[in-house]
């Protein structure tokens, strides 16, 4: 089983990359869904504040790789030749996935400037999105504390998401096909 994971700052393009993957017929496990499930389980509103609190709480109580460990059974349950993980948030998660899947694990970083990312946040209108660029900066700081920067530095490939949406989608498709041995 080959595991391909995306890492990147909030609104860098991970969800869009996941759409490309789904259109390629591959399964995607979204790590943020683990947090959103826990928010719902605790009967909280799905706001940025609550999702951040739950993400920190899980990491504080279960370890920095808590979300990754909760994803592993979901990944194995898929039983597919290739599974893509959307939303690695820190180096502990990368290490957990590498330990579990060895050389079959590949990490793709998606990079985009904060101004571009904030413009995407404003367009996507998710309940846990930030309303001001200062809020996005705070979320960036929170995720950097989880080891996001280190995780991005260990990526096998980095995709720069500053071109057109069409070019980004093609770059994601080409990169995944190359990693998957289709090119």
N, C-alpha and C positions, 0 to 999 in steps of 0.2 A: 504494500500500500504506500503510495507516494502522497506526502502531505506538503502542500504549498500554502504558506501563510503570508498575509499582508500586515505590515506595520506602518504606522504613520500618525502624525498629529491629527487631532479632530478636524474633520472636513477636508482632509488632504486628498480624498478620492477613493478611499477603501471601499465604500459602499458601491460606488460606480464601477470599480474594478470587479466587485462581486457580481454585479449585474452582467458584466461581460462574461464572467465565468459561467454563470447560470445559462446564458445564451449558448455557451459552448457545450452544454449538456453535463456539466460537472456539478457536484453537490458542494454547498457552502455551509459551513458552521460559523455563525456569527457570535463572537465572544460577548458582545454587548447584550445579546439576548439572555445570556446567563444572568447578567446584572438586572435587566428589565424583569426577568422571571422572579428574581428575589425581591425586587421592589413591589411587584404585584402580590407575591406571597405574603409580604409584610403589610399589605393593604395601604401602601403609600401612593401618593400622586406621582406620576412619571415625569417629574421635573428634573432639570439639570442638578439642582441642589440635592434632591433625594437620590438620584442615581450615583452622584459623586459620593454621597455619604455611605451608601450601600457598598460601592466599590471599595472605598477605604475600609469599611467595617469588615468585609470579607477578607481583605488582605491582612488587616490587623489580627483577626482571630484565626485565620486558616493559613496564613503565609502569603507571600507576594505572588506565588504561583497558583493561588486558589482558583481563579477563573480557568486557567489552563487545565488544572486537574479535573475540574467539573466538565470540561469539554472533551477530554480523552474518551470517556465511555460513549459519548455522542458520535465521535469520529469513528470509533471502532464499530459501533452499531450500524453505521452506513454500509460498511463492508465493500465499498467501492475501491477501484484501483487507484483513483485519485480523489482526494478530498481537499478542499480549500478552506482555510481558516481566515476569517475576516476579523481583524481588530486586536492583534497582539499589542499589549500595552507596556510590556517591560521585559527586561533581561531575564528575570526569574522564569517568566513564561516561556521564553525562547529556550532556556536551559532545560526546562521540564519537557518541552516537546522534543528537543534533541535527544534527551535521555530516553524518552519513550519510543521515538521513531528513528533514531540514528541518522544514517546517511540518506534516508528517504525523506527527511525534512528539509525544505528549502524556504528561505525567508526573502520576501520582496518588500523593500521599503518604498513608500510613496511620499514624495517630498513636494511641498507647495508653500509659497509665502503666506504669511498670516492674512494679508489683505485679500488675497484670492480665496483663502479658506473662509474668511468672514462673509464674503459675498455669497459663497455657496450656502453657508448657514442661513443667511437671510432668505434664500430662495427655497430651501427644502422644508422649512416650517415643521420640524419635529417638536414634540412636546418637551423634550429635554434640551432643546437648543438655546443658545445664548442670544440675548437681545442687544448687547453692546460688545464692541471689540475688546473692551476691558474684561468682560466676562470670559471671552475666548482666551485671553491672555492668562487669566486665573486658571482656567481649565488646562491650558498648556502646562502651567507650573505644577498643577496637581499630578498630571500624567508624567511629567519629567521626574517627579519624586518617586514614581514607580519604576524608573529605569528605562523610560521610553527612548531617551537619547542613546543609551548603550545598546538597546535592542536594534535601533536603526543602524548603528555603526556596524553591527555584526551581519547585516543583510548580505545575501549573496548577490543581489542586484538592487539598484535603486532606479525607480522611474520618476522622472521629473514631470510633475503635472502642472505645467504652465502653458502648454500649447492648447490647441482647440480640443473640444470634447471628442471629436472624431479621431484626431491623432492620438489622444490619450487612450481611447478604447483600443485602437489598433496596436499601440505599444504594449498594453496589458496582454492582449491576445497573443502577440508574437512572443512576448517574454514567457508566458505560461506554456505555450507550445514548445519553446526551446527547452525549458526546464523539464517538461514532460517527455522530451525525446521525440517530439513530432516534427522537429525541424533539424 
